[in-house]
Amino acid sequence: MKITGVKPILCDGGFRPWTFVKVTTDEGIVGYGDSSDWAAAGATSAAILELEPMLIGLDPSNIELIWWMLFSKTVRSLGGIAHKAISGINDALWDIKGKRLGVPVYDLLGGKMRDSVRLYWTQCASSRALHSDVIGCPPVNTMDDVARLAEEVVAKGFTALKTYIFYPGRSHRSILLTGRTITPEETHQAEALVATFRKYGGDDLGVALDIGWFFDMPSAIKLARVLEPYNMMFLETETLDVAALKTVRDSSRTPICTGESIYMSHGFRPFLEQHAVDIIMPDIAWNGITMGKKIADFAEVYETPLAPHNCHSPLTTIITAHLCMAIKNLMVMEFEYDDVPWRDEILTHPLDIRQGHLYLSDRPGFGVDLNETEIAKHPYHQLLDAH
């Protein structure tokens, strides 16, 4: 079997673009991957096309070899768009190999460690507050709406959720400046949101708050301490300064999660070796199955659980779940429950979600293909204010 083509496929994902990868072979087997990037779909697509010539004629079964070949080709562009392109190609190769052998990808990774993957409802309430017109859900305009949504989360069988600092009823977008100091208003609003989810979701509901890259170290420490009474699942805060993150972790009882923008096991190494984090959240669309498995196994050495980052397409959800099925140290997987109405339509088989868990089939490869006819109905357009 030989690779005959590697092409990007772009799709409108509502409040972010989806960038897929299609790898074709001379035996007619097609593999699909995902390289989605919220802000650089065009650049990622161009990177995929730049890598295509060196892949034509190669045996797609040699996944490890191809990964390191692509790494060597892009070694002067570590991380970012180059790795997103590589990851989408990598996942498509795993899909091809599973289809060729007639087994699901999780079997190729060692088999199932569990029967389903526990999900947490991400962007809970904040997504409806900011994107209700796109996702077709009623808007969240008041804190009473947040309370009702907490009850809805539990009623639908979810055991965990994550939200962001937002203000119900306001036309508001996240401030894009990073590393700034949190304001008293933001601190009070963060606590109010977490307190509401805890009160109406119950003591057993896992509640997480994502502050991303927005705040500096003293702000993260302050917020972690403020949230201690609420028995958080985790506070997600991002930084490239390992010592700063360790300071945050050591300053509070609130568990700290990080890693959405970190690439390769080398990137996670200092965070794990210095015990700077409680939970890591690698993005599989940006690391791929090959590197994702290495990261998970490396984290297991340090007894650190994974809560993989997953805010992209339904294909990313499936791909990430195949990895989650085959690793020991899974905690929970992120999932965009509130999404565009065409989410399941672009797959040949819809997501099988029951009681807050994702179930995978035993169909070969990832068990789903992209419905390119449906994707064509939702062409990509540049999002100037996606989040």
C-alpha positions in Angstrom: 0.0 0.0 0.0 1.2 3.5 -0.9 0.1 7.0 0.0 -1.3 8.8 -3.0 -2.6 12.0 -1.6 -2.7 14.2 1.6 -5.3 17.0 1.6 -6.8 19.4 4.1 -10.6 19.7 4.3 -12.0 22.8 5.9 -15.4 23.1 7.6 -17.3 25.8 9.5 -17.5 24.7 13.2 -19.7 27.6 14.2 -17.6 29.4 16.7 -14.3 27.9 15.5 -13.1 26.3 12.2 -12.5 22.6 11.7 -9.4 21.5 9.8 -9.4 17.9 8.7 -6.8 15.8 6.9 -7.6 13.2 4.3 -5.0 10.7 3.3 -5.7 8.5 0.3 -3.9 5.2 -0.8 -3.5 3.2 -3.9 -5.6 0.4 -2.4 -8.6 2.7 -1.9 -8.4 2.9 1.9 -8.9 6.4 3.1 -7.9 7.8 6.5 -9.1 10.9 8.2 -7.4 13.1 10.9 -7.9 16.4 12.5 -5.5 19.4 12.8 -8.1 22.0 13.9 -6.7 25.3 15.0 -9.1 28.1 16.3 -7.1 30.9 14.7 -5.0 29.6 11.8 -7.0 27.2 9.7 -5.6 28.5 6.5 -2.0 28.4 7.7 -2.5 24.8 9.0 -4.0 23.7 5.7 -1.0 25.2 3.9 1.4 23.3 6.2 -0.4 20.0 5.4 0.0 20.7 1.7 3.7 21.5 2.2 4.2 18.1 3.8 2.3 16.1 1.1 5.2 15.7 -1.4 7.4 13.9 1.0 4.6 11.4 1.9 3.6 10.4 -1.6 4.6 6.8 -2.3 5.3 5.9 1.3 3.8 2.9 3.1 1.2 4.4 5.5 1.7 1.4 7.9 5.0 2.8 9.0 3.4 5.3 11.4 6.3 5.8 13.8 8.8 6.3 11.0 6.6 8.8 9.2 6.1 10.7 12.5 9.8 11.2 13.0 10.4 12.0 9.3 7.8 14.8 9.6 9.3 15.9 12.9 12.8 16.1 11.2 11.4 18.1 8.3 9.8 20.7 10.7 12.3 20.6 13.5 13.0 24.3 13.0 9.3 25.0 13.5 8.7 23.1 16.8 5.2 23.2 18.0 2.3 25.3 16.7 1.1 25.0 13.1 3.7 22.5 12.0 2.9 20.0 14.8 -0.9 20.4 14.2 -0.4 19.5 10.5 1.8 16.5 11.5 -0.8 15.4 14.1 -3.7 15.4 11.7 -1.6 13.3 9.2 -0.5 11.0 12.0 -4.1 10.3 13.1 -5.2 9.6 9.5 -2.4 7.0 9.2 -3.7 5.3 12.4 -7.2 5.3 10.8 -5.8 3.6 7.6 -3.9 1.0 9.6 -7.0 0.0 11.6 -9.1 -0.2 8.5 -6.4 -2.3 6.7 -6.2 -4.7 9.6 -9.9 -4.7 10.3 -9.6 -3.5 13.9 -10.4 -0.3 15.9 -7.5 2.0 16.6 -7.7 1.4 20.4 -6.9 -2.3 19.7 -3.7 -1.2 18.0 -2.8 0.8 21.1 -3.1 -2.2 23.4 -6.8 -2.8 23.7 -9.5 -1.4 25.9 -8.8 -0.3 29.5 -12.5 0.6 30.0 -15.8 0.2 28.2 -16.5 3.9 27.8 -14.9 7.3 28.2 -16.1 9.6 31.0 -16.8 13.1 29.6 -17.0 16.5 31.2 -19.3 19.2 29.7 -17.0 22.0 28.7 -17.8 25.7 28.1 -20.9 24.9 30.3 -23.1 28.0 30.4 -20.4 30.2 28.9 -21.0 28.7 25.4 -24.7 29.4 25.6 -24.0 32.9 26.9 -21.7 33.7 24.0 -22.8 31.5 21.1 -26.5 30.6 21.6 -27.4 31.8 18.1 -24.9 29.4 16.6 -25.5 26.3 18.7 -29.2 26.6 18.7 -29.6 26.6 22.5 -31.5 29.1 24.7 -29.2 31.8 26.0 -27.8 32.1 29.5 -28.9 35.6 30.6 -29.0 35.3 34.4 -27.4 33.4 37.2 -30.8 31.6 37.5 -30.1 30.3 34.0 -26.8 29.0 35.2 -28.5 27.2 38.1 -31.0 25.5 35.8 -28.2 24.4 33.5 -26.3 22.9 36.4 -29.4 20.8 37.1 -29.6 19.9 33.4 -26.0 18.7 33.4 -26.8 16.3 36.2 -30.1 15.2 34.7 -28.3 14.2 31.4 -25.9 12.0 33.3 -22.8 14.1 33.3 -20.6 13.9 36.4 -18.4 16.9 35.6 -18.3 20.2 33.8 -16.0 23.1 33.1 -16.9 26.8 32.7 -15.2 30.1 32.1 -15.4 33.6 33.7 -18.3 35.2 31.9 -21.2 37.6 32.8 -24.7 36.3 31.9 -26.7 38.8 29.9 -23.7 40.8 28.7 -22.4 41.0 25.2 -18.9 39.9 26.1 -15.9 38.2 24.7 -12.9 36.9 26.6 -10.2 39.5 26.9 -7.4 38.3 24.7 -4.5 39.9 26.7 -2.5 37.3 28.6 -0.7 37.4 31.8 -2.7 40.3 33.3 -3.9 40.8 36.9 -7.3 39.6 37.7 -9.8 42.3 38.8 -12.0 42.1 42.0 -15.0 41.9 39.7 -13.6 38.9 37.9 -12.7 37.2 41.1 -16.2 37.7 42.5 -17.8 36.5 39.3 -15.6 33.4 39.1 -16.6 32.5 42.7 -20.3 33.2 42.0 -20.3 30.9 38.9 -18.5 28.0 40.7 -20.7 28.4 43.8 -23.9 28.2 41.6 -22.7 25.1 39.8 -21.8 23.5 43.2 -25.1 24.4 44.9 -27.4 23.3 42.1 -25.2 20.5 40.6 -24.6 18.9 44.0 -21.6 17.9 46.0 -20.6 15.0 43.7 -20.4 17.0 40.5 -16.9 17.7 39.3 -16.6 21.5 38.7 -13.7 23.0 36.8 -12.8 26.6 35.9 -10.7 27.5 32.9 -8.7 30.8 33.1 -6.4 29.7 30.3 -3.5 32.1 29.7 -5.4 35.2 30.9 -3.9 35.9 34.3 -0.5 36.2 36.0 0.8 34.0 38.8 -0.4 36.0 41.7 -3.9 36.1 40.2 -4.0 32.4 39.7 -2.9 31.9 43.3 -5.6 34.3 44.6 -8.3 32.5 42.5 -7.1 29.0 43.5 -7.4 30.1 47.2 -10.8 31.7 46.8 -12.1 28.5 45.2 -10.8 26.1 47.9 -14.2 25.8 49.7 -15.9 24.4 46.6 -13.9 21.2 46.2 -13.0 21.9 42.6 -12.2 19.1 40.1 -9.5 21.5 38.9 -8.5 25.0 38.1 -7.1 25.2 34.5 -4.3 27.8 34.2 -1.7 27.9 31.5 1.9 29.2 31.6 5.2 28.2 30.1 7.0 29.0 33.4 7.2 25.7 35.2 8.4 27.3 38.5 5.4 29.8 38.4 2.9 26.9 38.0 4.5 25.0 40.8 4.2 28.0 43.0 0.5 28.2 42.2 0.1 24.5 42.9 1.9 24.7 46.2 0.0 27.7 47.3 -3.5 26.2 47.4 -5.4 22.9 47.9 -7.2 23.5 44.6 -6.0 21.0 42.0 -4.2 22.6 39.0 -4.5 21.4 35.4 -2.4 22.6 32.5 -1.1 21.6 29.1 -3.6 22.5 26.3 -0.8 24.1 24.2 2.1 21.9 25.1 3.7 19.7 22.4 5.4 16.4 22.7 6.5 14.5 25.8 9.6 16.8 25.9 7.2 19.7 26.5 5.5 18.0 29.4 8.8 16.8 30.9 9.6 19.7 33.2 6.0 20.1 34.4 6.0 16.4 35.4 9.6 16.2 36.7 9.1 19.2 39.0 5.6 18.1 40.1 4.2 21.4 39.1 0.8 20.2 38.1 -1.9 17.8 39.4 -3.5 16.9 36.0 -2.2 17.4 32.5 -4.4 18.0 29.4 -2.6 17.4 26.2 -4.5 18.2 23.0 -4.5 15.1 20.7 -5.4 17.2 17.6 -2.2 19.0 18.2 0.0 16.0 19.3 -1.6 13.1 17.4 -2.2 9.5 18.6 1.5 8.6 18.4 2.7 11.4 20.6 -0.4 11.4 22.7 0.3 7.8 23.8 3.9 8.7 24.7 2.7 11.6 26.8 0.2 9.5 28.6 2.7 6.8 29.4 5.2 9.4 30.5 2.7 11.0 32.8 1.9 7.6 34.3 5.5 7.4 35.5 4.8 10.5 37.6 1.4 9.2 38.7 -0.3 12.1 36.9 -3.7 11.7 35.4 -4.9 13.0 32.0 -7.9 15.1 31.2 -7.3 15.6 27.4 -8.1 18.9 25.8 -10.9 18.5 23.3 -12.7 21.5 22.0 -12.5 21.0 18.3 -14.5 18.8 16.0 -16.5 15.6 16.6 -13.8 13.7 14.7 -11.3 15.0 17.3 -13.6 13.7 20.0 -13.6 10.2 18.4 -9.8 10.2 17.9 -9.1 11.4 21.5 -11.5 8.8 22.9 -9.6 6.0 21.1 -6.5 7.0 23.0 -8.4 7.4 26.2 -9.7 3.9 25.9 -6.2 2.5 25.9 -4.4 4.4 28.6 -4.3 3.7 32.3 -4.2 7.2 33.8 -7.3 8.7 32.2 -9.3 11.0 34.6 -11.9 12.5 32.3 -12.1 13.8 28.7 -13.3 17.3 27.7 -16.4 17.5 25.4 -18.3 20.3 23.8 -21.9 19.2 24.5 -23.3 22.4 23.2 -22.2 22.5 19.6 -23.4 23.3 16.1 -26.5 21.4 14.8 -24.5 19.8 12.0 -21.9 18.3 14.4 -23.1 14.7 14.0 -24.2 15.2 10.3 -20.6 15.5 9.1 -19.8 12.0 10.5 -21.0 8.8 8.9 -22.0 7.6 12.4 -23.1 10.0 15.1 -21.4 10.2 18.5 -22.8 7.6 20.9 -23.1 9.5 24.2 -25.0 8.0 27.1 -25.1 9.2 30.7 -22.1 11.4 30.3 -20.0 8.7 28.7 -18.8 8.2 25.1 -19.0 4.7 23.7 -16.9 3.6 20.8 -17.8 0.9 18.2 -15.6 -2.0 17.2 -15.6 -0.8 13.6 -12.2 -0.6 12.0 -10.0 2.5 12.3 -11.7 5.2 14.2 -15.1 3.7 13.4 -16.3 6.8 11.5 -15.6 8.6 8.3 -16.2 12.2 7.4 -19.3 12.9 5.3 -17.7 15.2 2.8 -21.0 16.0 1.1 -22.3 17.4 4.4 -19.1 19.3 5.1 -19.4 21.0 1.7 -22.7 22.5 3.0 -20.8 24.3 5.7 -17.8 26.1 4.1 -15.1 27.6 6.1 -15.1 31.3 6.8 -12.6 33.3 8.8 -13.7 33.9 12.3 -12.4 37.3 13.5 -13.9 37.0 17.0 -14.4 33.3 17.6 -14.0 33.3 21.4 
